[in-house]
Amino acid sequence: MVEGFIVFSSTVRVLCMARTIGEVSLAAELWTPAVQQRFEALFAVAARKSLSAWRQVPRQAAEVLVIEGLDSLLAREEARAPCVVYLGGEPAMQPLGRSSQGWAAHLDADFTLSDLIDMLDRAAVFLMDWRARHRTDAPLSLQRALQELQQQGVDCPHRFQIKSWVALPGSANSALHMRVLALLARGPIDARSLAEHAGIEMPQLSTLLSLPELQAVLHCSLRGPEQPADARKSSTPRQAATSVTLQWVSKLTGWISRGGRT
């Protein structure tokens, strides 16, 4: 009786914590028709049963990239996603494992629905931890932010900032670009403000922010809603909430790794 109550309370706790994971973006680069059909059919069911909400996006914007195991070396070289899942192939030939920077897992070619749900849950939990530790603002991929800048222009919801000054190469080292860098160095700023204060056009801004020299020091975040002055001063409660979130992440990760046992 006591054991059953513990399992029930643990399950309720995990379901509450799962709400903080949020939506996860996934892309599947599968070249074999049979493998692609199997994955799409099971993913449609697994996504509804996972701890997290899932949406399929283009490869460049994905947080989780699913690829066929035979393409592991090429795809890993090109992948920007923090999570990579190798479907099929030889696990010994794949760079599997987990670190603070990324997570890579293997899924057998004949995977079941249960296997896929487990993989999605583990990826979602890793991303919750990864987002909390690697983002001071909203979770965001730089490549995804630049892609949305190209698509949305001044309406792009992201803010950009450089953490240190950078020397631009050749013709990129213009007075216009210096004004943009000066604004980026002052703090997070969105595309509309950059256009207004620096006088730069969106195609020029997109090209500038895509320079490797600039991307090395470029950071981005989601533009949040405007807050009153009193709300901005309350940093201590927000720091405490961040600490609680990290503790939650640790507990949820441990719970899943133990197979739901307390």
N, C-alpha and C positions, 0 to 999 in steps of 0.2 A: 504494500500500500504506500509506504513511505517512498520506496524506489519509484513507483509510478508517478507520485506527486513531483519528485525531483526532476524526472524526465519531462513532465508536462511544463513545469515552471521554467526549465531550461529552454524548451521549445518556444514558449511565449517570449522569453527574453531575447532569443535569437531573432524571432520574427519582428520584434520591436526594433532591434538593432539594425536589421536588414533594411528598414525604411531609410536609414541614413546613407546607404550605399548609393542610391540614386540610379540614374540611367547609364548604361554602359554601351559604347559604340563598338561594333564588330564588323569586320570585312572578311570574306572567305574567298581566297584565291585558289580555286580548285579546277584543275584542267581536265581530269578524267570525268566524263559525263556520269558514269555510275556513282562515283564518289560524290560528285556535286549533288546529284539527285537525292542520294541517301542523306547527306548532311542537311540539305534544305528541308526535307520532309521531317527529320527528327528535330531540327532546330526550331521549327514552327511550334512544336509541342514543348520542347525543353525551355524555350524562352518564357513561356507562360508559367512554368513551374519553378523557375529559378528564383533565388533570393532577390535578384535585381531585375529591373526592367531593361530590355535590350532593344537596340535598333541597328539595322544594317546601314553602313555608310561606305563611301569610297575608301579605298585602301589608305590614302594619305591622311584621312581624318580618323582612322580607327584606333581605338585603345587596345583592342584585341584583334590580332591578325591570325587567321586560320589558313595554313598552307599545306600542300601535299609534302610529305616527308622527303621525297626525292629532290625537291627544289629547295631544301633547307639552307644550303650555303649561299646560294644566290639571293634568295628572298631575305635571309637574315641580314645580309649586307645592305639591302635596300630598305629594310623595314625601319620605321620610326616608332612603331607601336611599343608600348611598355610590356605588353603581353603577346607572346607568340605561341601558337599551338601547332605542332607538327602532326598532321594526320597521315598515319601510315609510315612506311619507311623503317629504317633501322634506328632504334633509340640510341645505340652506341655511337652513331654518326651525327647525332644532333646535339647542339649545345644546350642541354636541358639544365634546369636549376632555377634558383631564386636568389636575388640579391636586392639591395635597396634601389637599384636602377632598373631592374627588369625581372620578368618571370617567363620561363619557357617550359612547356609541358608537351608530352607525347600522348596521342590518342590513337589506339589501334584502328586499323582500317575497317575492321568489323565491329566497331564500337556500338554499344547499345544506347537506348534512351537514357538509362540510368547513368552510364558513363559520361554522356554529354552534359546532363544536368550537373553532375559532380564537377566536371571541368569548368562549366560556366560559373558555378558558385565559388570555386576556388579562385578563378580569375577575378570575379567581382570583389571578393574579400581582399585579394592582393591590391587591387586598384583603390579600394577604400583606404588602405594603409598608405599606398604610394601617393595618392592625392593629398592626404593629410600631411605627409612628410615633405613633399616636394612642391607644394603650392601654398603661398601665403594668402592667396585670394581664392577665387573660384578655380576648380580644376580645369586645366587647359593645355592643349598641345600647341606649341609655337607654329608648327606646320599647318595645323587646322586653323589657327587664327589668321595666318597669312592667306590661306585659301579663302576664308570668309571675307578678308579685306578685298581681295580681287573681285569677289562676287557682289559684295554689298557696298563697296566704296565708303562714302562718309557715314553711311548708316551702320557700318560694322560695329558691333557692340563691345569690341575688345580695346583695351588700353595697352600701350607699349611704353617701355622704359629701358634705357641702357644703364648698366651698373658701373661702367667705366668708359672713359673716352677712347675712341678708336680712330686710327688713321685710315682714311679711305684711299683706294687705289686710283691712280690716273685721273681720267675725266670725271670720275665720281666725286672728286675732291673740289666741289664747287661751293660758291657762297650760299646758294639755296640749300644745299645739303648740310652745310655748317649750321644754318639756322634750325634745320630739323633736328640735328644732333644736340644742339643746345637745349631745345625744348624737351627732347627725350631724356636728357641728363638731369633735368630738374625734377622729374617725377613721372608717374603714370599719366599718359595723355592719349586721348582717342584720335581717330583719323580726322574727324570733323574739326577738332581744335587745331590739329597740325595744319590742315588746309587753310584755316582762317588766319592763323598767326604766322605761318611760314610762307604761305602762298604757293604750296606745292600741289600739283595735280595728283589724283589717285593712282594712275598708272606709274608715275614717277616714284611715288611713295612706296608702292608695292615692289618696284624694282630695287629701290634703295634698301628696304628692309630685308630683301632676299639675298643681299650680298653676304658671302661667307664671313667676311671680316666683321660685319655688324651682327650677324646671328650669334656669333660667339659670345657677345655681351648683352644680347637682347632678351628681355623678359616680357611676358604678357600676362594679362589678367582680364577677367570679365568686368565690364563697367557695371557697378552696382547702382541701386537707386540712391537718389540724393537723400542725405540724412540731415536732421537739424543739428545745430552745434552741440547741444547737450548730449545727443546720441554719440557724436564722434569722440566725446571725452571719456566715454565708458569703455576703455580698452581692457581694464582688469577683468570684468565679467567675460569678455570675449576670449581672453587668454585662458581663463579657467575652463570655459566651454571647450576650447581646443584641446586642453589637457584631458578632459573627460572623454572627448571623441577618440583620442589616441588610446586611452585605456580600454574603451569599448572595442576598438579595432583589435587590440591584442587579445581580449577575451574571446571575440568572435572567431578570430583566426585559430586560436587554440581549441575552441569547441569543435570546429569543423575538422581540424586535423585529427582529433580524437574520435571522429565518427559520431559525434553527438553525445559522447559520454561526459559526465561531469567529473 
